[in-house]
């Protein structure tokens, strides 16, 4: 997956799943090599997803400010090994 494809996939998964652990599991299952015969998929895989939420009891002015800004979607960077 490209970085943008990963971001899009995670965004789609967050629409149907609220547990970040389940979203991470789906991403890793999708990215896992089906076989190690080609020399791929033998490395350990680690993933961290951070989801920002509105604070409880936010005021109207805070809601207005947050509605003006776009939602934060992290972009992943490929790691070369």
MITORVEX-352302 format. One record per atom (N, C-alpha, C): x, y, z; residue number from 1. Coordinates in nm, 4 decimals, padded with zeros to 6 digits. Layout:
N
+----------+----------+----------+-----+
!        x !        y !        z !   k !
+----------+----------+----------+-----+
!        X !        Y !        Z ! NUM !
...
+----------+----------+----------+-----+
//
This chain:
81
+----------+----------+----------+-----+
!        x !        y !        z !   k !
+----------+----------+----------+-----+
!  00.0850 ! -00.1190 !  00.0000 !   1 !
!  00.0000 !  00.0000 !  00.0000 !   1 !
!  00.0886 !  00.1240 !  00.0000 !   1 !
!  00.0420 !  00.2235 ! -00.0722 !   2 !
!  00.1088 !  00.3533 ! -00.0628 !   2 !
!  00.0654 !  00.4186 !  00.0696 !   2 !
!  00.1310 !  00.5268 !  00.1039 !   3 !
!  00.0938 !  00.5979 !  00.2274 !   3 !
! -00.0509 !  00.6441 !  00.2213 !   3 !
! -00.0924 !  00.6994 !  00.1066 !   4 !
! -00.2289 !  00.7488 !  00.0946 !   4 !
! -00.3305 !  00.6352 !  00.0968 !   4 !
! -00.2965 !  00.5222 !  00.0352 !   5 !
! -00.3870 !  00.4065 !  00.0378 !   5 !
! -00.4068 !  00.3583 !  00.1812 !   5 !
! -00.3014 !  00.3596 !  00.2601 !   6 !
! -00.3112 !  00.3185 !  00.4006 !   6 !
! -00.4001 !  00.4141 !  00.4783 !   6 !
! -00.3810 !  00.5436 !  00.4584 !   7 !
! -00.4640 !  00.6432 !  00.5265 !   7 !
! -00.6106 !  00.6244 !  00.4883 !   7 !
! -00.6370 !  00.6049 !  00.3586 !   8 !
! -00.7745 !  00.5838 !  00.3119 !   8 !
! -00.8343 !  00.4561 !  00.3714 !   8 !
! -00.7563 !  00.3484 !  00.3753 !   9 !
! -00.8043 !  00.2216 !  00.4308 !   9 !
! -00.8398 !  00.2377 !  00.5785 !   9 !
! -00.7534 !  00.3025 !  00.6539 !  10 !
! -00.7793 !  00.3228 !  00.7968 !  10 !
! -00.9031 !  00.4090 !  00.8159 !  10 !
! -00.9158 !  00.5138 !  00.7360 !  11 !
! -01.0340 !  00.6006 !  00.7456 !  11 !
! -01.1616 !  00.5202 !  00.7202 !  11 !
! -01.1610 !  00.4349 !  00.6191 !  12 !
! -01.2772 !  00.3502 !  00.5896 !  12 !
! -01.3079 !  00.2558 !  00.7055 !  12 !
! -01.2046 !  00.1962 !  00.7630 !  13 !
! -01.2248 !  00.1019 !  00.8729 !  13 !
! -01.2810 !  00.1712 !  00.9961 !  13 !
! -01.2393 !  00.2954 !  01.0196 !  14 !
! -01.2897 !  00.3692 !  01.1357 !  14 !
! -01.4369 !  00.4062 !  01.1212 !  14 !
! -01.4909 !  00.4007 !  01.0008 !  15 !
! -01.6332 !  00.4281 !  00.9799 !  15 !
! -01.7196 !  00.3115 !  01.0289 !  15 !
! -01.6646 !  00.1897 !  01.0294 !  16 !
! -01.7427 !  00.0716 !  01.0672 !  16 !
! -01.6949 !  00.0047 !  01.1960 !  16 !
! -01.5800 !  00.0453 !  01.2469 !  17 !
! -01.5216 ! -00.0182 !  01.3667 !  17 !
! -01.4750 !  00.0905 !  01.4615 !  17 !
! -01.5118 !  00.0801 !  01.5897 !  18 !
! -01.4700 !  00.1817 !  01.6858 !  18 !
! -01.3512 !  00.1384 !  01.7714 !  18 !
! -01.3134 !  00.0137 !  01.7643 !  19 !
! -01.1965 ! -00.0325 !  01.8420 !  19 !
! -01.0710 ! -00.0181 !  01.7557 !  19 !
! -00.9768 !  00.0652 !  01.8005 !  20 !
! -00.8540 !  00.0867 !  01.7246 !  20 !
! -00.7725 ! -00.0413 !  01.7118 !  20 !
! -00.7805 ! -00.1275 !  01.8119 !  21 !
! -00.7059 ! -00.2535 !  01.8047 !  21 !
! -00.7556 ! -00.3393 !  01.6888 !  21 !
! -00.8869 ! -00.3380 !  01.6648 !  22 !
! -00.9444 ! -00.4144 !  01.5534 !  22 !
! -00.9028 ! -00.3538 !  01.4195 !  22 !
! -00.8970 ! -00.2217 !  01.4116 !  23 !
! -00.8534 ! -00.1548 !  01.2891 !  23 !
! -00.7076 ! -00.1895 !  01.2604 !  23 !
! -00.6237 ! -00.1850 !  01.3618 !  24 !
! -00.4828 ! -00.2219 !  01.3447 !  24 !
! -00.4698 ! -00.3665 !  01.2979 !  24 !
! -00.5483 ! -00.4532 !  01.3561 !  25 !
! -00.5449 ! -00.5943 !  01.3181 !  25 !
! -00.5821 ! -00.6122 !  01.1707 !  25 !
! -00.6830 ! -00.5403 !  01.1259 !  26 !
! -00.7249 ! -00.5498 !  00.9854 !  26 !
! -00.6164 ! -00.4977 !  00.8911 !  26 !
! -00.5516 ! -00.3890 !  00.9290 !  27 !
! -00.4435 ! -00.3338 !  00.8461 !  27 !
! -00.3290 ! -00.4335 !  00.8363 !  27 !
! -00.2885 ! -00.4890 !  00.9489 !  28 !
! -00.1764 ! -00.5828 !  00.9480 !  28 !
! -00.2115 ! -00.7106 !  00.8727 !  28 !
! -00.3352 ! -00.7571 !  00.8854 !  29 !
! -00.3779 ! -00.8745 !  00.8089 !  29 !
! -00.3717 ! -00.8469 !  00.6589 !  29 !
! -00.4115 ! -00.7271 !  00.6215 !  30 !
! -00.4107 ! -00.6923 !  00.4787 !  30 !
! -00.2687 ! -00.6768 !  00.4238 !  30 !
! -00.1781 ! -00.6266 !  00.5055 !  31 !
! -00.0413 ! -00.5992 !  00.4595 !  31 !
!  00.0521 ! -00.7189 !  00.4748 !  31 !
!  00.0077 ! -00.8200 !  00.5452 !  32 !
!  00.0907 ! -00.9372 !  00.5699 !  32 !
!  00.1107 ! -01.0172 !  00.4416 !  32 !
!  00.2338 ! -01.0560 !  00.4149 !  33 !
!  00.2618 ! -01.1376 !  00.2961 !  33 !
!  00.1938 ! -01.2727 !  00.3112 !  33 !
!  00.1314 ! -01.3249 !  00.2039 !  34 !
!  00.0616 ! -01.4533 !  00.2141 !  34 !
!  00.1564 ! -01.5712 !  00.2328 !  34 !
!  00.2826 ! -01.5534 !  00.1954 !  35 !
!  00.3801 ! -01.6614 !  00.2074 !  35 !
!  00.5183 ! -01.6019 !  00.2304 !  35 !
!  00.6024 ! -01.6738 !  00.3002 !  36 !
!  00.7395 ! -01.6270 !  00.3226 !  36 !
!  00.8361 ! -01.6860 !  00.2206 !  36 !
!  00.7854 ! -01.7592 !  00.1218 !  37 !
!  00.8716 ! -01.8224 !  00.0232 !  37 !
!  00.9496 ! -01.7218 ! -00.0603 !  37 !
!  00.8936 ! -01.6056 ! -00.0862 !  38 !
!  00.9615 ! -01.5034 ! -00.1656 !  38 !
!  01.0550 ! -01.4172 ! -00.0840 !  38 !
!  01.0701 ! -01.4465 !  00.0445 !  39 !
!  01.1579 ! -01.3679 !  00.1302 !  39 !
!  01.0914 ! -01.2460 !  00.1915 !  39 !
!  00.9623 ! -01.2271 !  00.1642 !  40 !
!  00.8900 ! -01.1135 !  00.2222 !  40 !
!  00.8081 ! -01.1604 !  00.3415 !  40 !
!  00.7738 ! -01.0683 !  00.4267 !  41 !
!  00.6822 ! -01.0991 !  00.5355 !  41 !
!  00.7459 ! -01.1683 !  00.6534 !  41 !
!  00.8779 ! -01.1651 !  00.6597 !  42 !
!  00.9455 ! -01.2328 !  00.7702 !  42 !
!  00.9788 ! -01.1373 !  00.8844 !  42 !
!  00.9563 ! -01.0087 !  00.8650 !  43 !
!  00.9857 ! -00.9101 !  00.9677 !  43 !
!  00.8698 ! -00.8973 !  01.0648 !  43 !
!  00.9009 ! -00.8493 !  01.1846 !  44 !
!  00.7956 ! -00.8167 !  01.2796 !  44 !
!  00.7226 ! -00.6932 !  01.2305 !  44 !
!  00.5960 ! -00.6816 !  01.2634 !  45 !
!  00.5182 ! -00.5659 !  01.2224 !  45 !
!  00.4645 ! -00.4965 !  01.3463 !  45 !
!  00.4790 ! -00.3640 !  01.3489 !  46 !
!  00.4298 ! -00.2832 !  01.4596 !  46 !
!  00.3497 ! -00.1685 !  01.4011 !  46 !
!  00.2383 ! -00.1367 !  01.4657 !  47 !
!  00.1539 ! -00.0285 !  01.4175 !  47 !
!  00.0992 !  00.0483 !  01.5358 !  47 !
!  00.0982 !  00.1797 !  01.5221 !  48 !
!  00.0395 !  00.2666 !  01.6242 !  48 !
! -00.0594 !  00.3584 !  01.5536 !  48 !
! -00.1829 !  00.3614 !  01.6019 !  49 !
! -00.2846 !  00.4527 !  01.5505 !  49 !
! -00.3269 !  00.5418 !  01.6656 !  49 !
! -00.3281 !  00.6717 !  01.6412 !  50 !
! -00.3711 !  00.7679 !  01.7424 !  50 !
! -00.4973 !  00.8339 !  01.6915 !  50 !
! -00.6018 !  00.8309 !  01.7728 !  51 !
! -00.7295 !  00.8924 !  01.7367 !  51 !
! -00.7565 !  01.0067 !  01.8319 !  51 !
! -00.7735 !  01.1260 !  01.7781 !  52 !
! -00.8034 !  01.2428 !  01.8595 !  52 !
! -00.9542 !  01.2598 !  01.8681 !  52 !
! -01.0022 !  01.2862 !  01.9884 !  53 !
! -01.1449 !  01.3065 !  02.0110 !  53 !
! -01.1662 !  01.4423 !  02.0742 !  53 !
! -01.2894 !  01.4947 !  02.0600 !  54 !
! -01.3232 !  01.6216 !  02.1235 !  54 !
! -01.3232 !  01.6030 !  02.2745 !  54 !
! -01.2759 !  01.7025 !  02.3488 !  55 !
! -01.2804 !  01.6911 !  02.4945 !  55 !
! -01.4239 !  01.6942 !  02.5457 !  55 !
! -01.4485 !  01.6242 !  02.6543 !  56 !
! -01.5812 !  01.6216 !  02.7155 !  56 !
! -01.6097 !  01.7596 !  02.7722 !  56 !
! -01.7323 !  01.8076 !  02.7500 !  57 !
! -01.7716 !  01.9380 !  02.8035 !  57 !
! -01.7113 !  02.0542 !  02.7279 !  57 !
! -01.6854 !  02.0378 !  02.5982 !  58 !
! -01.6289 !  02.1474 !  02.5204 !  58 !
! -01.7318 !  02.2588 !  02.5063 !  58 !
! -01.6861 !  02.3830 !  02.5002 !  59 !
! -01.7764 !  02.4981 !  02.4912 !  59 !
! -01.8137 !  02.5244 !  02.3462 !  59 !
! -01.9101 !  02.6109 !  02.3260 !  60 !
! -01.9561 !  02.6434 !  02.1903 !  60 !
! -01.8441 !  02.7056 !  02.1085 !  60 !
! -01.7638 !  02.7922 !  02.1701 !  61 !
! -01.6555 !  02.8557 !  02.0944 !  61 !
! -01.5525 !  02.7523 !  02.0501 !  61 !
! -01.5277 !  02.6521 !  02.1331 !  62 !
! -01.4355 !  02.5456 !  02.0948 !  62 !
! -01.4934 !  02.4634 !  01.9814 !  62 !
! -01.6243 !  02.4353 !  01.9850 !  63 !
! -01.6907 !  02.3610 !  01.8779 !  63 !
! -01.6852 !  02.4383 !  01.7466 !  63 !
! -01.7049 !  02.5711 !  01.7545 !  64 !
! -01.6992 !  02.6521 !  01.6339 !  64 !
! -01.5601 !  02.6497 !  01.5734 !  64 !
! -01.4573 !  02.6574 !  01.6577 !  65 !
! -01.3199 !  02.6554 !  01.6094 !  65 !
! -01.2870 !  02.5213 !  01.5458 !  65 !
! -01.3297 !  02.4128 !  01.6079 !  66 !
! -01.2970 !  02.2804 !  01.5553 !  66 !
! -01.3734 !  02.2500 !  01.4281 !  66 !
! -01.4932 !  02.3084 !  01.4123 !  67 !
! -01.5688 !  02.2833 !  01.2898 !  67 !
! -01.5080 !  02.3574 !  01.1713 !  67 !
! -01.4309 !  02.4625 !  01.1981 !  68 !
! -01.3676 !  02.5370 !  01.0905 !  68 !
! -01.2411 !  02.4689 !  01.0414 !  68 !
! -01.1778 !  02.3911 !  01.1242 !  69 !
! -01.0561 !  02.3222 !  01.0824 !  69 !
! -01.0918 !  02.1842 !  01.0289 !  69 !
! -01.0074 !  02.1330 !  00.9405 !  70 !
! -01.0310 !  02.0014 !  00.8826 !  70 !
! -00.9914 !  01.8944 !  00.9834 !  70 !
! -01.0530 !  01.7754 !  00.9756 !  71 !
! -01.0164 !  01.6679 !  01.0669 !  71 !
! -00.8728 !  01.6251 !  01.0426 !  71 !
! -00.8062 !  01.5878 !  01.1496 !  72 !
! -00.6670 !  01.5450 !  01.1387 !  72 !
! -00.6614 !  01.3986 !  01.0985 !  72 !
! -00.5971 !  01.3707 !  00.9868 !  73 !
! -00.5763 !  01.2341 !  00.9417 !  73 !
! -00.4262 !  01.2180 !  00.9234 !  73 !
! -00.3690 !  01.1297 !  00.9998 !  74 !
! -00.2248 !  01.1113 !  00.9943 !  74 !
! -00.1853 !  01.0439 !  00.8642 !  74 !
! -00.0709 !  01.0840 !  00.8141 !  75 !
! -00.0184 !  01.0182 !  00.6948 !  75 !
!  00.0970 !  00.9292 !  00.7393 !  75 !
!  00.0962 !  00.8076 !  00.6946 !  76 !
!  00.2024 !  00.7167 !  00.7322 !  76 !
!  00.3185 !  00.7352 !  00.6372 !  76 !
!  00.4366 !  00.7091 !  00.6854 !  77 !
!  00.5579 !  00.7152 !  00.6049 !  77 !
!  00.6160 !  00.5759 !  00.5962 !  77 !
!  00.6501 !  00.5301 !  00.4752 !  78 !
!  00.7095 !  00.3967 !  00.4635 !  78 !
!  00.8452 !  00.3922 !  00.5316 !  78 !
!  00.8748 !  00.2829 !  00.5956 !  79 !
!  01.0010 !  00.2654 !  00.6657 !  79 !
!  01.0876 !  00.1697 !  00.5857 !  79 !
!  01.2047 !  00.2156 !  00.5505 !  80 !
!  01.2988 !  00.1314 !  00.4766 !  80 !
!  01.3807 !  00.0510 !  00.5770 !  80 !
!  01.3998 ! -00.0771 !  00.5492 !  81 !
!  01.4819 ! -00.1574 !  00.6406 !  81 !
!  01.6005 ! -00.2143 !  00.5671 !  81 !
+----------+----------+----------+-----+
//
